[in-house]
Structures are given as structure tokens and as C-alpha cells.
Amino acid sequence: MPPPCPACGAQTRPWWTAPAAELGLPDVALARCDACGTAVTLDPVPDDRDVHETGDYATAAPRGAGLAAPLLRVFDRRRLGLVRAAVPPGGAVRLVDAGAGRGRFVALARASGYPAASGVEPTARGVDVARARHGLELERATIAAATVPPGSADAVTLWHVLEHVDDPGGTLDVLHAWLRPGGALVVGVPNLASWQARLGGRRWYHLDLPRHRTHFTARGLRALLDAHGFEAERTVHVLAEHNPFGMWQSLVSRGTRRPSYLFHLLKRNAPLDARDLLVTLAALPLIPLAIAAELVAGLCRRGGTVAVVARRR
């Protein structure tokens, strides 16, 4: 029998098998909860492959990384705006980015009124790049093993990390302990109840199997937060980061042999395929339509990813 829903605790039932994001891996089975709509990845990550260090997560810089840098700064400022609205900046404010990647957000926060901002990152790749590029010393540790003192954080960001962990409830318990009472948590995840998820189906851009272990709906995420000592204050569906591209890429994936072909090509995780490249180029005029459709989806509270701002009770 499939496991209970990791978000709301109701029983799940077998749902789909869908293509893996990484070359050479078999299709992946999922189960879905009828109560909140959240899904869980059933097949484990292969023991012989660290999928957070290879493929899309390999150390090589993506193609066009330099051109994308200004846009990434815009996205980071938007995330920082969510933090700022919940916890105003100040020299004594402690902000922790859990799953800090290459330190880009921590560097921005320190330069924008949060000089005590810090980050926790489990990969050597992220820690090394943060040091070389931003002069940051991230703590190399998993969230469970990090040395953040209890009750010491005023705000924690968990940006597209929760979907990767096997025990999202346990992860939230750790972050709850880090935060002072009333401290803010800003968490971003893909939204399985989005229009683009329905459009993409088994080829939805944000499935990212088998790395993504839980596929939340906004309802499921709020239920999980509530069960682990947080009160959701705000759910944001209109986000420029991920959402318009996710809508367009999910649409294009209906016609390519490999799902999310352009994304994998830019990440150096796909060989050049003339047919998929031709389909992708032919779909470029659909970008304005995808942007408009995702904006409407967000306004209808069906955005491709969501951000929830919550408080520790």
C-alpha cells in the first residue's frame, strides 16, 4: 500500500509513472492524495547515483549563465521582498537560508540590510562557489545536522528545497526549532494544483524525478505547515521566477521527445537533438502566450510555483 500523504497524513493511492529527469534512469512511480492533492515519489533515488551532484546539478556552469545573471538578481530581490515584509531588515536580525545553493541569496541579503544573514548548504559544490564568488562561508551540512542554535533565527528561507527531502515534516520541525517564537518562514515549492501541472501532465517541468520527493499543492503545504507549528499568513501564486518559463516549457514538452528539452540542454544534461531543437525553436513565438497564461493562472491562485510566508506559533 502506498504511504500516507506527507503533507496532510491522508492515505495516498497509486497514480502515475513519469519520465525521470536524468538520462539513464527508468520511469518513476508516484502516488497521490485524494484529500489535499499532494503526490509522493515512490521509487527511491538510485544508490549508485548522487542526483544532486550530476546531470542538471553538475558543477559546470549552464549555457548562458552570464546572460541570466541580471534576471536571477531580480528573482532574488523578489524573494527578499517577501522576507522584508515579514521581518524588516536590521543589523541584529538573523536570517538563515536553508539550502543556500551557491550563496547568491545570502550575498544579496547581507548587502540589503541583513548583515547577519547566513546559509546552510549540504553540497561541496555550493559551498565552494559561495566562497569563491561571494566570499561567503556557508555551513556545509544538511538541515538536520546544521549548528543553528535553537530560537536564534528571526527568519528562515526554504526556497525550492522542501520538495527534495524525504521527510518534509521532520525538516519543518528542525526549522521550527531554529526560529524564535513569531519568527518567519518563507518557503517556495512547485504547485501540483497549478494550471501548468495539468497542462504538462507526466511531462510537467517541475516534476524533476526522482529528485523531487514530494509534489505539493498549496493546500497540502499549508496543511503541513499547520501540523508542524506554523501559521500561514500569505500564499503568493504570481511569481516571475520559474512560473512563466515553467508554463512555456511544459507546453513545449508536449511536442519534444525529451521533456523540458531546452532546460536540460542549457544545463548540459541533454545531447543535441535536431528534432527537439527544431520543435523548441518553433515554439518561441508562444512565449508571450505562456507569460499571459501563467499570469492569469497566478491571479486565479493556480500558479506553477507558490511561496508561503508563515510564522512560528
C-alpha positions as CSV (number, residue, x, y, z in Angstrom):
1,M,0.0,0.0,0.0
2,P,1.3,3.5,-0.8
3,P,2.5,5.6,2.2
4,P,0.4,8.2,3.9
5,C,0.4,11.7,2.4
6,P,3.5,13.6,3.7
7,A,1.5,16.8,3.7
8,C,-1.9,16.1,5.3
9,G,-1.5,12.5,6.5
10,A,-4.4,11.0,4.5
11,Q,-3.9,7.8,2.5
12,T,-2.4,8.1,-1.0
13,R,-3.2,5.8,-3.9
14,P,-1.1,4.8,-6.9
15,W,-1.2,7.5,-9.6
16,W,1.3,7.8,-12.4
17,T,4.6,6.7,-13.7
18,A,6.5,9.6,-15.3
19,P,9.9,10.1,-17.0
20,A,13.0,10.7,-14.9
21,A,14.7,14.0,-15.4
22,E,18.2,12.3,-15.6
23,L,19.4,10.3,-18.6
24,G,19.7,6.6,-18.0
25,L,17.2,6.4,-15.2
26,P,13.9,4.5,-15.6
27,D,10.4,6.0,-15.3
28,V,9.4,6.8,-11.7
29,A,6.2,5.8,-9.9
30,L,4.1,8.3,-7.9
31,A,1.1,8.1,-5.6
32,R,-1.4,10.9,-4.9
33,C,-3.5,12.0,-2.0
34,D,-7.2,12.4,-2.7
35,A,-7.6,14.8,0.3
36,C,-5.1,17.6,-0.5
37,G,-3.9,16.6,-3.9
38,T,-0.3,16.3,-3.0
39,A,1.8,13.5,-4.6
40,V,4.7,11.5,-3.4
41,T,7.5,9.9,-5.3
42,L,7.5,6.1,-4.6
43,D,10.7,5.0,-6.3
44,P,13.9,5.7,-4.3
45,V,16.9,7.7,-5.7
46,P,19.4,5.1,-7.1
47,D,22.0,4.2,-4.5
48,D,24.8,4.4,-7.1
49,R,24.0,8.0,-8.3
50,D,24.0,11.3,-6.4
51,V,21.4,13.1,-8.5
52,H,22.1,16.4,-6.6
53,E,25.7,16.4,-8.0
54,T,25.2,15.1,-11.5
55,G,23.1,16.0,-14.6
56,D,21.2,19.2,-14.1
57,Y,23.0,19.7,-10.8
58,A,26.5,19.1,-12.1
59,T,29.3,21.7,-11.4
60,A,29.6,23.0,-14.9
61,A,28.1,26.4,-15.5
62,P,24.9,26.3,-17.5
63,R,24.9,27.7,-21.0
64,G,24.0,31.3,-21.0
65,A,24.6,31.7,-17.3
66,G,26.1,35.2,-17.7
67,L,23.1,36.4,-19.7
68,A,20.8,35.1,-17.0
69,A,22.6,36.7,-14.1
70,P,20.6,40.0,-14.1
71,L,17.3,38.1,-14.2
72,L,18.4,35.9,-11.3
73,R,19.1,39.0,-9.2
74,V,15.6,40.3,-9.9
75,F,14.2,36.9,-8.7
76,D,16.3,37.1,-5.5
77,R,15.1,40.6,-4.8
78,R,11.5,39.4,-5.1
79,R,12.2,36.6,-2.5
80,L,14.0,39.1,-0.3
81,G,10.9,41.3,-0.5
82,L,8.8,38.5,1.0
83,V,11.2,38.3,3.9
84,R,11.4,42.1,4.3
85,A,7.6,42.3,4.6
86,A,7.6,39.7,7.4
87,V,10.8,40.7,9.2
88,P,12.2,44.2,8.5
89,P,15.9,44.4,8.0
90,G,18.3,45.3,10.7
91,G,21.8,44.6,11.9
92,A,20.7,42.3,14.6
93,V,18.2,40.3,12.5
94,R,19.3,36.8,11.9
95,L,18.2,35.4,8.5
96,V,19.1,31.8,7.6
97,D,18.8,30.4,4.1
98,A,18.3,26.7,4.4
99,G,19.6,25.0,1.3
100,A,21.6,28.0,0.2
101,G,22.9,26.6,-3.1
102,R,25.8,28.8,-4.2
103,G,25.1,31.6,-1.8
104,R,23.6,34.1,-4.2
105,F,20.6,34.9,-1.9
106,V,22.7,35.2,1.2
107,A,25.1,37.6,-0.5
108,L,22.1,39.8,-1.6
109,A,20.6,39.7,1.9
110,R,23.8,40.8,3.5
111,A,24.1,43.7,1.0
112,S,20.4,44.7,1.6
113,G,20.2,45.3,5.3
114,Y,20.6,41.8,6.8
115,P,24.4,41.7,7.6
116,A,23.9,38.7,9.9
117,A,22.4,36.5,7.1
118,S,23.9,33.0,6.8
119,G,23.3,29.9,4.9
120,V,23.3,26.1,5.2
121,E,24.2,24.0,2.2
122,P,24.9,20.3,2.0
123,T,26.9,20.2,-1.2
124,A,30.6,20.9,-1.6
125,R,29.8,22.4,-5.0
126,G,27.6,25.1,-3.4
127,V,29.9,25.9,-0.5
128,D,33.0,26.2,-2.8
129,V,31.2,28.5,-5.3
130,A,29.8,30.7,-2.5
131,R,33.3,31.2,-1.1
132,A,35.0,31.8,-4.5
133,R,32.2,34.0,-6.0
134,H,30.8,35.9,-3.0
135,G,33.4,35.5,-0.2
136,L,30.8,33.7,1.9
137,E,31.4,30.8,4.3
138,L,28.3,28.7,4.2
139,E,27.9,25.9,6.7
140,R,28.3,22.7,4.9
141,A,25.6,20.5,6.5
142,T,22.2,19.0,6.0
143,I,19.4,20.9,7.6
144,A,19.1,18.2,10.3
145,A,22.8,18.4,11.1
146,A,23.3,22.2,10.9
147,T,24.5,24.0,14.1
148,V,21.9,26.8,14.1
149,P,21.2,27.4,17.8
150,P,17.6,26.9,18.9
151,G,15.5,30.0,18.9
152,S,18.2,32.1,17.3
153,A,16.7,32.9,13.9
154,D,14.3,35.7,13.1
155,A,13.6,34.5,9.6
156,V,14.4,31.3,7.6
157,T,14.0,30.9,3.9
158,L,13.5,27.4,2.4
159,W,13.4,28.1,-1.3
160,H,12.7,25.0,-3.5
161,V,14.2,22.7,-1.0
162,L,11.3,21.1,0.8
163,E,10.2,19.1,-2.3
164,H,13.7,17.4,-2.3
165,V,13.7,16.0,1.2
166,D,12.3,12.6,2.2
167,D,10.8,13.8,5.5
168,P,9.3,17.3,4.9
169,G,7.6,17.3,8.3
170,G,10.8,16.5,10.1
171,T,12.5,19.3,8.2
172,L,9.9,21.8,9.3
173,D,10.4,20.6,12.9
174,V,14.1,21.5,12.6
175,L,13.3,24.9,11.2
176,H,10.7,25.5,13.9
177,A,13.4,24.9,16.5
178,W,15.7,27.4,14.8
179,L,13.2,30.2,14.8
180,R,12.3,32.3,17.8
181,P,8.5,32.4,18.6
182,G,6.9,34.6,16.0
183,G,9.8,34.2,13.6
184,A,9.0,34.0,9.9
185,L,9.5,31.1,7.4
186,V,9.4,31.8,3.7
187,V,9.0,28.5,1.7
188,G,8.7,28.1,-2.0
189,V,7.7,24.9,-3.8
190,P,6.2,23.8,-7.1
191,N,2.4,23.6,-7.1
192,L,0.9,20.4,-8.3
193,A,-2.5,22.0,-8.4
194,S,-1.3,24.6,-11.0
195,W,-2.6,25.0,-14.5
196,Q,0.8,24.3,-15.9
197,A,1.0,21.0,-13.9
198,R,-2.3,20.0,-15.5
199,L,-1.1,21.1,-18.9
200,G,2.2,19.3,-18.6
201,G,0.9,16.1,-17.0
202,R,3.6,13.5,-16.8
203,R,5.9,15.9,-18.6
204,W,5.4,18.9,-16.3
205,Y,8.6,20.9,-16.0
206,H,8.6,20.9,-12.2
207,L,8.2,17.1,-11.6
208,D,12.1,16.7,-11.7
209,L,12.0,13.0,-10.9
210,P,13.4,11.3,-8.8
211,R,14.9,14.4,-7.1
212,H,11.6,15.8,-6.1
213,R,10.2,13.5,-3.4
214,T,7.0,15.4,-2.5
215,H,4.9,17.3,-5.1
216,F,2.9,19.7,-3.0
217,T,-0.3,21.6,-3.7
218,A,-0.7,24.9,-1.9
219,R,-3.4,23.3,0.2
220,G,-1.2,20.5,1.1
221,L,1.7,22.8,2.0
222,R,-0.4,24.9,4.3
223,A,-1.7,21.7,6.0
224,L,1.8,20.5,6.6
225,L,2.9,23.9,8.0
226,D,-0.1,23.9,10.3
227,A,0.7,20.4,11.6
228,H,4.2,21.4,12.5
229,G,3.7,24.6,14.4
230,F,3.4,27.3,11.8
231,E,0.6,29.6,10.9
232,A,0.5,30.5,7.2
233,E,0.0,34.3,6.7
234,R,0.3,34.7,3.0
235,T,0.3,32.5,-0.1
236,V,1.8,34.0,-3.3
237,H,1.0,32.5,-6.7
238,V,2.2,35.2,-9.0
239,L,6.0,34.7,-9.2
240,A,8.2,35.5,-12.2
241,E,10.8,33.0,-11.0
242,H,10.1,29.6,-12.5
243,N,6.5,30.2,-13.4
244,P,6.4,31.7,-16.9
245,F,9.2,29.5,-18.1
246,G,7.6,26.5,-16.5
247,M,4.4,27.2,-18.3
248,W,6.2,27.6,-21.7
249,Q,8.5,24.6,-21.2
250,S,5.6,22.4,-20.1
251,L,3.7,23.4,-23.3
252,V,6.7,22.7,-25.5
253,S,7.3,19.3,-23.8
254,R,4.1,18.1,-25.4
255,G,6.0,18.1,-28.7
256,T,9.5,17.1,-27.8
257,R,10.9,13.6,-27.3
258,R,12.6,14.6,-24.1
259,P,10.6,16.5,-21.6
260,S,12.0,20.0,-20.7
261,Y,14.5,19.7,-23.5
262,L,15.7,23.3,-23.6
263,F,16.2,23.3,-19.8
264,H,18.3,20.2,-20.0
265,L,20.2,21.5,-23.0
266,L,21.1,24.7,-21.1
267,K,22.1,22.6,-18.1
268,R,24.4,20.4,-20.3
269,N,22.2,17.4,-19.4
270,A,21.0,16.6,-22.9
271,P,22.7,15.9,-26.2
272,L,21.9,18.0,-29.2
273,D,18.8,16.6,-30.8
274,A,17.9,18.2,-34.1
275,R,14.2,17.3,-33.8
276,D,13.7,18.5,-30.3
277,L,15.7,21.7,-31.0
278,L,13.5,22.4,-34.0
279,V,10.3,22.0,-32.0
280,T,11.7,24.3,-29.3
281,L,12.7,27.0,-31.8
282,A,9.3,26.7,-33.5
283,A,7.6,27.3,-30.1
284,L,9.5,30.5,-29.3
285,P,6.5,32.7,-30.5
286,L,4.4,31.0,-27.8
287,I,6.4,32.7,-25.1
288,P,4.1,35.8,-24.7
289,L,1.1,33.5,-24.6
290,A,2.7,31.4,-21.9
291,I,3.6,34.5,-19.9
292,A,0.0,35.8,-20.1
293,A,-1.5,32.3,-19.3
294,E,0.7,32.0,-16.2
295,L,-0.2,35.5,-15.1
296,V,-3.9,34.6,-15.3
297,A,-3.2,31.3,-13.6
298,G,-1.4,33.1,-10.7
299,L,-4.3,35.6,-10.3
300,C,-6.6,32.6,-10.2
301,R,-4.4,31.1,-7.4
302,R,-3.2,28.3,-9.7
303,G,0.4,29.5,-10.2
304,G,3.1,27.0,-11.2
305,T,5.0,27.5,-8.0
306,V,3.9,29.1,-4.8
307,A,5.6,30.9,-1.9
308,V,4.1,30.7,1.6
309,V,5.0,33.1,4.4
310,A,4.4,31.6,7.7
311,R,5.0,32.3,11.4
312,R,6.3,30.0,14.1
313,R,3.5,29.8,16.7
